[in-house]
Amino acid sequence: MRLPDEPDLPFQINIVPMIDVIFAILTFFMMSSLFLTRSTGVPVNLPKATTAQAQNSGRFTVTVNAQGQIQLNNRAVLLSDLKPRLQALVGTQPAQVIINADERVSHGQVVAVMDQLRQVTGVRLAIRATIPTGIAAQPK
């Protein structure tokens, strides 16, 4: 009930709390999107190739770092254990294995890794390389 001596106040919508909520939601989505990228393998300096083609990421990643240490899906493995471990993971299904080899690793070491991987039935190999800046990747 309104008293006669009360002045009429115009109706107002305060949007400051709404802006705060929108910025909080925006911050949440921006921060959570940073965790959506998938990191496979340890960081290595990949060689550059102007003819590299973009491909789908494989389920299995073999990384050879600058010291020649080998990892299968981020777990250290010896060269002699690479074939049996990958065979256990792959089973009878065809699979793509991506090789991340540091550019300073010797050619012989990469060939030895590839030789072990090619002995697993149904495995297709891909070698990851970076594309120099200014050159667009051509889809496969």
HELIX and SHEET records of a PDB file:
HELIX    1   1 VAL A   16  SER A   33  1                                  18    
HELIX    2   2 LEU A   34  LEU A   36  5                                   3    
HELIX    3   3 LEU A   79  VAL A   90  1                                  12    
HELIX    4   4 HIS A  107  ARG A  118  1                                  12    
SHEET    1   A 2 GLN A  53  ALA A  54  0                                        
SHEET    2   A 2 GLN A 138  PRO A 139  1                                        
SHEET    1   B 5 ARG A  75  VAL A  77  0                                        
SHEET    2   B 5 ILE A  70  LEU A  72 -1                                        
SHEET    3   B 5 PHE A  60  VAL A  64 -1                                        
SHEET    4   B 5 ALA A  95  ALA A 101  1                                        
SHEET    5   B 5 VAL A 123  ILE A 127  1                                        
END                                                                             
